[in-house]
Amino acid sequence: MTPTDRPGTTSPGTDLRVLAPGDPGWNEARATFNLLDDQRPDLVALPENRDDVAAAIALARRAGLRVAAQGTGHGASARGPLDGTMLLNTSRMTEVAIDAERRRVRVGAAAKWEHVAPRLSELGLAGLHGSSLDVGLAGYSMGGGIGWLTRKHGLQTNAVRAIELVTAAGEHLRVDADHHADLFWALRGGGGNFGVVTAIEFDVVPVPELTSGSYFFPVERAREVLHTWTALLPTLPEELTTWVTVLHFPPADEVPAEVRAQSFVILMAAHLGPEREARRLLKPLEELGPIMDTLGAQSPIALGTLAMDPEDPLPYRSTTALVDELPGDAIDAIAPLTAPGSPLVLIQFRHTGAGFSRRPDGAGARATLPGEILVFGLAVPDGPDADVTGPLGALDAVLAPLKVGEYPNFVERPVDAGRFFDDATWARLRAIKDAYDPGDLIRGNHHVPAGGTSLAA
Ligand SMILES: Cc1cc2nc3c(=O)[nH]c(=O)nc-3n(C[C@H](O)[C@H](O)[C@H](O)COP(=O)(O)OP(=O)(O)OC[C@H]3O[C@@H](n4cnc5c(N)ncnc54)[C@H](O)[C@@H]3O)c2cc1C
């Protein structure tokens, strides 16, 4: 590096802030949502606009570093160690513009759903967000993006209409169906492997009527609730999305007193229709006699908190599978894993299918997901040395023979990303990586490596 590139100062010609280990703000700038990820990049750049992003990429090149972009740090666990890498922390780039008439939203690289969803809700609109509004649009949208409205409206990545990015060569591009269509295809499913995204435009949907809420049961009834729920699934329309979550609430002050330190099996529901219809569809579950029932008419913003996801960073490991069905013997094998005191503080079963499997015209690299149920297990170690591989492995062992795929954004550890795609899609992703980033400068999570095939291959 030249003296003017010195970290902890600004980069020449721009106001780009760059931090080195030990600089004030270093730990905050390299932090992630999972407290078990202790990522240690060589430098952290804090761009505020696309010129800063280009300057950061140029600085990384001069310093012989690779570049890893991060908006919120929710998806960092999949990326692995950051040796020899500049972390490009875009968290200042959170601008939002909403065109209500066109139902089109444009956001900056690090906008979170919480910057968008409340404003949309006031307009009777909703984005295709997931369980937590704390998640960022960038990683969520480029990895797929699944939530309460996916059965009806499809994956968020299919709602993306344009992406702006700075390439590894430092060029600012706006890509859409008509401009750099190959890159637009790759970014929608291939993730942040092809450049540093500066803005995303996407469509949102009208929500004229919504019923949502939960039936809470004592955790001891997990087996019974899961049997009833799985039997009901084939009868449910795509306007209704239900999840069953076994949840051990922590004894933390921020958890509402009525559930704090208690364990439940919770049927969560979002219905694009009236309450009486939702209750009719859910009758067999209602007849089980929930001890708490919060189902009722809501505005779209209620979907942002329905799942009661943690809002603050925590230490955890997770596992996941997409399955076509959850047979009775699998439920019977999973139920004992949900007992209070287990490090498996959450096991979630999401009804998928319908819009998850519809491929729209002009879709990208990840347009659909297989299966009818997504299972996600989350374990929190109760100390720095505690090992949670046992309980997660026990859940994996039940799911392994049933597994028909994985949702990449829920695979929170470094793996060979080729396993998420069929051979032709993977070959095309690698060819596009070679075309736009032949030196493999950009490190997305679930990495698509350069040096694969040629575009002609
Ligand atoms: C509490 C919680 C709840 C979740 N719920 C859901 C859910 O309901 N549905 C769902 O689909 N997913 C969900 N997820 C998973 C989530 O979609 C992924 O973690 C996703 O990667 C988060 O994106 P991010 O931008 O917030 O995270 P980040 O960690 O900031 O980014 C993740 C990855 O995206 C890429 N990226 C980010 N910004 C850029 C950029 N500017 N340029 C290029 N690449 C970039 C990088 O590869 C980066 O490693 C959840 C995650 C958590 C922690």
The ligand as a Gaussian input file, in Angstrom:
#p B3LYP/6-31G(d) Opt

LIG

0 1
 C      -32.977000     -13.966000      12.322000
 C      -32.958000     -14.381000      10.879000
 C      -34.162000     -14.626000      10.231000
 C      -34.173000     -14.999000       8.888000
 N      -35.371000     -15.256000       8.272000
 C      -35.392000     -15.558000       6.958000
 C      -36.626000     -15.812000       6.285000
 O      -37.702000     -15.850000       6.895000
 N      -36.576000     -16.066000       4.963000
 C      -35.417000     -16.067000       4.266000
 O      -35.463000     -16.253000       3.057000
 N      -34.236000     -15.855000       4.878000
 C      -34.206000     -15.609000       6.202000
 N      -33.003000     -15.445000       6.835000
 C      -31.764000     -15.697000       6.083000
 C      -31.342000     -14.478000       5.285000
 O      -32.065000     -14.429000       4.068000
 C      -29.856000     -14.584000       4.965000
 O      -29.127000     -14.582000       6.172000
 C      -29.379000     -13.452000       4.084000
 O      -28.094000     -13.766000       3.597000
 C      -29.335000     -12.146000       4.824000
 O      -28.976000     -11.108000       3.957000
 P      -28.340000      -9.770000       4.557000
 O      -28.053000      -8.876000       3.429000
 O      -29.202000      -9.301000       5.675000
 O      -27.024000     -10.360000       5.241000
 P      -25.464000     -10.040000       4.996000
 O      -24.740000     -10.964000       5.938000
 O      -25.182000      -8.613000       5.096000
 O      -25.226000     -10.519000       3.519000
 C      -25.322000     -11.891000       3.204000
 C      -24.578000     -12.125000       1.918000
 O      -25.232000     -11.423000       0.873000
 C      -24.269000     -10.893000      -0.022000
 N      -24.338000      -9.430000       0.024000
 C      -24.845000      -8.638000       0.987000
 N      -24.733000      -7.352000       0.611000
 C      -24.127000      -7.346000      -0.579000
 C      -23.738000      -6.319000      -1.494000
 N      -23.936000      -5.025000      -1.256000
 N      -23.132000      -6.685000      -2.653000
 C      -22.901000      -7.989000      -2.931000
 N      -23.255000      -8.977000      -2.107000
 C      -23.861000      -8.666000      -0.949000
 C      -22.911000     -11.395000       0.442000
 O      -22.638000     -12.611000      -0.211000
 C      -23.142000     -11.619000       1.904000
 O      -22.270000     -12.556000       2.470000
 C      -32.953000     -15.110000       8.183000
 C      -31.744000     -14.878000       8.828000
 C      -31.736000     -14.524000      10.175000
 C      -30.423000     -14.320000      10.869000

